[in-house]
Amino acid sequence: MKKFFKPILAFFLPIIISINSFAQIPDGYYDGVQGLTGESLRSALHDIIDGHSVISYNGLWTAFKYTDNLGNNKVWDMYSNCNFTFGTDQCGNYQNICDCYNREHSFPKSWFNDASPMYSDLFHLVPTDGKVNGYRSNYPFGECSSGTTYGTGKLGICTFPGYTQTVFEPANEYKGDFARIYFYMLTRYMDKISSWSSPALSGNNFSEWTRKLLLKWHRQDPVSQKEIDRNNVIYNDYQHNRNPFVDNPEWADMIWDPNYTPSFVESSKIYFDIFPNPANDFINISFTQNFNFNYTINISDNSGRVIKSYTLNSNHENIDISELSAGSYFIVLNSENITFVRQFFVVE
């Protein structure tokens, strides 16, 4: 039996509240998208998330305290492991990594000529180490087998097929986060992108190499609790729009994967259930449809790190979780070109 300490319980209860709100996306928010794929789905989602409430650029400093807080007023920085405190370590001037944090346009502002409302759209602005932010500059995200490490990122020549210039590669645990941020940007601003300039873009869409790269990251690094909480805070307290690809990860495949076929399930239906939830020594996974192929699930922690993988062979299976510590986890199912995510909790 697992020992369930009070500090863990104090952390666990807010997550239960948060996931309850996540499980209840505002009634009717995504009405009209059922059955759509490709550009039709992208256009429908654009109409839903368009016209958000605009936060001021200066207002981002305060917003970060609620969207990117590690706890104890510490900054959740996706570019470094530095120990920044909100307010106290806000840039200003800096010379070295870990001097201070600033406001990073993860989708570089030069790509859209510093124009509004993109300039202060909280979905793609995150607090990051100022020096690492400077090294990243406006280089696109990519992968590089060799390069120079800055913070938790790396700068070097792209080795992902289709692009051979300098790129910035973020840490593995945040690659999916950035992919879903970019899916949001390419949907929220699909009517503006054709006038922007970036090696990551082509016309009003992604360049081919970026499309493939981001789908890869999206599948390898599933939605985390951090993204869920951030999505809810931005919707409820600031912009009053949502990132659809955090709410429904499979929509990215339905839009940007030309090989996607909606053969198993509509995105509006429950694909599989987990019970009991919260659980202790085992969970039962029950599928709503029969399949004629094996499928693989991963159990991931809140950072998206895969802890265990299983190949399942029936529609009702028990999974041993007795080795997991108390806390929250995700079941991630990769079924052909679709990714489905469910959260469960482990208690004493």
MOTABEL-V442330 format. One record per residue. N is the residue number from 1. RES is the residue in one letter. PSI is psi in whole degrees, -180 to 180 (* if undefined). NEAR is the number of other C-alpha atoms within 8 Angstrom. Layout:
N_RES_PSI_NEAR / N_RES_PSI_NEAR
This chain:
1_M_146_6 / 2_K_143_8 / 3_K_124_6 / 4_F_97_9 / 5_F_153_6 / 6_K_-40_6 / 7_P_-35_6 / 8_I_-41_10 / 9_L_-41_9 / 10_A_-34_8 / 11_F_-34_8 / 12_F_-40_10 / 13_L_-44_8 / 14_P_-32_8 / 15_I_-38_9 / 16_I_-44_8 / 17_I_-43_8 / 18_S_-45_9 / 19_I_-28_9 / 20_N_-40_8 / 21_S_-33_9 / 22_F_-40_10 / 23_A_-17_6 / 24_Q_70_7 / 25_I_140_8 / 26_P_130_5 / 27_D_124_5 / 28_G_1_5 / 29_Y_-41_7 / 30_Y_25_7 / 31_D_139_6 / 32_G_-4_5 / 33_V_-12_9 / 34_Q_133_8 / 35_G_-6_5 / 36_L_151_7 / 37_T_173_10 / 38_G_-144_10 / 39_E_-26_7 / 40_S_-41_8 / 41_L_-45_12 / 42_R_-43_11 / 43_S_-40_10 / 44_A_-41_10 / 45_L_-38_13 / 46_H_-46_12 / 47_D_-30_7 / 48_I_-42_9 / 49_I_0_11 / 50_D_155_9 / 51_G_40_4 / 52_H_163_8 / 53_S_128_8 / 54_V_125_9 / 55_I_147_11 / 56_S_155_7 / 57_Y_-40_7 / 58_N_-31_5 / 59_G_-13_8 / 60_L_-34_12 / 61_W_-44_9 / 62_T_-41_7 / 63_A_-39_9 / 64_F_-30_11 / 65_K_-22_11 / 66_Y_-22_9 / 67_T_-23_10 / 68_D_47_12 / 69_N_120_12 / 70_L_-13_8 / 71_G_153_5 / 72_N_32_5 / 73_N_28_9 / 74_K_146_11 / 75_V_132_13 / 76_W_99_8 / 77_D_120_12 / 78_M_2_11 / 79_Y_-10_13 / 80_S_170_13 / 81_N_24_8 / 82_C_155_7 / 83_N_78_7 / 84_F_141_11 / 85_T_133_10 / 86_F_137_10 / 87_G_-62_6 / 88_T_-41_6 / 89_D_22_10 / 90_Q_133_10 / 91_C_146_10 / 92_G_-162_5 / 93_N_152_4 / 94_Y_156_9 / 95_Q_-30_6 / 96_N_162_6 / 97_I_140_11 / 98_C_9_12 / 99_D_-42_12 / 100_C_170_13 / 101_Y_150_13 / 102_N_-165_11 / 103_R_107_10 / 104_E_125_9 / 105_H_95_10 / 106_S_-27_8 / 107_F_99_8 / 108_P_136_10 / 109_K_-27_12 / 110_S_-24_7 / 111_W_-30_11 / 112_F_23_12 / 113_N_39_7 / 114_D_24_9 / 115_A_157_8 / 116_S_155_6 / 117_P_2_7 / 118_M_-34_9 / 119_Y_-32_10 / 120_S_22_12 / 121_D_114_10 / 122_L_-23_10 / 123_F_-32_10 / 124_H_1_11 / 125_L_126_12 / 126_V_151_13 / 127_P_129_14 / 128_T_160_14 / 129_D_129_16 / 130_G_-42_14 / 131_K_-43_12 / 132_V_-40_14 / 133_N_-43_12 / 134_G_-41_7 / 135_Y_-39_8 / 136_R_-39_9 / 137_S_-135_7 / 138_N_25_8 / 139_Y_144_9 / 140_P_160_10 / 141_F_146_8 / 142_G_-166_12 / 143_E_139_10 / 144_C_124_15 / 145_S_-24_6 / 146_S_159_6 / 147_G_-171_9 / 148_T_130_7 / 149_T_130_8 / 150_Y_116_11 / 151_G_-126_10 / 152_T_6_11 / 153_G_176_13 / 154_K_138_13 / 155_L_127_15 / 156_G_-175_11 / 157_I_133_11 / 158_C_133_13 / 159_T_3_10 / 160_F_134_11 / 161_P_134_6 / 162_G_-10_6 / 163_Y_136_8 / 164_T_23_9 / 165_Q_-175_6 / 166_T_137_10 / 167_V_164_14 / 168_F_124_15 / 169_E_115_11 / 170_P_172_12 / 171_A_148_10 / 172_N_-38_6 / 173_E_-8_9 / 174_Y_4_10 / 175_K_-40_12 / 176_G_-37_15 / 177_D_-48_11 / 178_F_-35_9 / 179_A_-45_12 / 180_R_-29_12 / 181_I_-44_11 / 182_Y_-37_10 / 183_F_-41_10 / 184_Y_-49_12 / 185_M_-40_10 / 186_L_-13_12 / 187_T_-49_11 / 188_R_-36_10 / 189_Y_31_10 / 190_M_-21_13 / 191_D_-2_6 / 192_K_-19_8 / 193_I_-30_13 / 194_S_-20_10 / 195_S_0_7 / 196_W_164_10 / 197_S_119_7 / 198_S_146_8 / 199_P_-11_7 / 200_A_-7_9 / 201_L_154_13 / 202_S_117_10 / 203_G_-129_8 / 204_N_31_11 / 205_N_-174_10 / 206_F_150_12 / 207_S_159_10 / 208_E_-41_7 / 209_W_-36_12 / 210_T_-40_11 / 211_R_-48_10 / 212_K_-41_8 / 213_L_-48_10 / 214_L_-37_10 / 215_L_-38_13 / 216_K_-50_8 / 217_W_-40_11 / 218_H_-40_13 / 219_R_-36_10 / 220_Q_-30_7 / 221_D_91_14 / 222_P_170_10 / 223_V_133_12 / 224_S_166_11 / 225_Q_-35_8 / 226_K_-46_8 / 227_E_-40_10 / 228_I_-49_13 / 229_D_-43_10 / 230_R_-42_11 / 231_N_-44_12 / 232_N_-42_11 / 233_V_-45_11 / 234_I_-41_15 / 235_Y_-49_11 / 236_N_-38_8 / 237_D_-15_7 / 238_Y_-75_11 / 239_Q_-20_12 / 240_H_29_10 / 241_N_171_11 / 242_R_162_9 / 243_N_107_12 / 244_P_-24_10 / 245_F_-8_12 / 246_V_-41_11 / 247_D_-39_9 / 248_N_84_8 / 249_P_-30_13 / 250_E_-18_11 / 251_W_-28_11 / 252_A_-44_11 / 253_D_-39_12 / 254_M_-25_13 / 255_I_-47_12 / 256_W_-4_9 / 257_D_109_10 / 258_P_-15_6 / 259_N_3_5 / 260_Y_134_9 / 261_T_120_6 / 262_P_65_7 / 263_S_-18_4 / 264_F_-43_5 / 265_V_145_7 / 266_E_147_8 / 267_S_-18_9 / 268_S_-7_5 / 269_K_156_6 / 270_I_127_7 / 271_Y_-40_9 / 272_F_155_8 / 273_D_154_10 / 274_I_130_11 / 275_F_152_9 / 276_P_159_7 / 277_N_105_9 / 278_P_159_9 / 279_A_175_12 / 280_N_-74_11 / 281_D_-18_9 / 282_F_160_10 / 283_I_151_14 / 284_N_129_11 / 285_I_122_13 / 286_S_122_10 / 287_F_149_10 / 288_T_-10_9 / 289_Q_160_7 / 290_N_148_6 / 291_F_152_6 / 292_N_27_4 / 293_F_160_5 / 294_N_154_8 / 295_Y_152_10 / 296_T_136_11 / 297_I_150_12 / 298_N_143_13 / 299_I_122_12 / 300_S_153_14 / 301_D_-174_12 / 302_N_-23_11 / 303_S_-3_9 / 304_G_1_11 / 305_R_127_9 / 306_V_125_9 / 307_I_-44_8 / 308_K_153_7 / 309_S_146_9 / 310_Y_143_7 / 311_T_120_8 / 312_L_152_9 / 313_N_3_7 / 314_S_173_5 / 315_N_-11_11 / 316_H_110_8 / 317_E_144_9 / 318_N_135_8 / 319_I_127_8 / 320_D_120_8 / 321_I_20_9 / 322_S_-22_9 / 323_E_-7_6 / 324_L_139_6 / 325_S_161_7 / 326_A_139_12 / 327_G_-164_9 / 328_S_145_12 / 329_Y_169_12 / 330_F_137_14 / 331_I_125_12 / 332_V_120_13 / 333_L_122_11 / 334_N_107_12 / 335_S_106_8 / 336_E_-116_4 / 337_N_18_10 / 338_I_142_9 / 339_T_129_11 / 340_F_143_10 / 341_V_135_11 / 342_R_144_9 / 343_Q_145_8 / 344_F_164_12 / 345_F_141_11 / 346_V_128_14 / 347_V_176_11 / 348_E_*_8
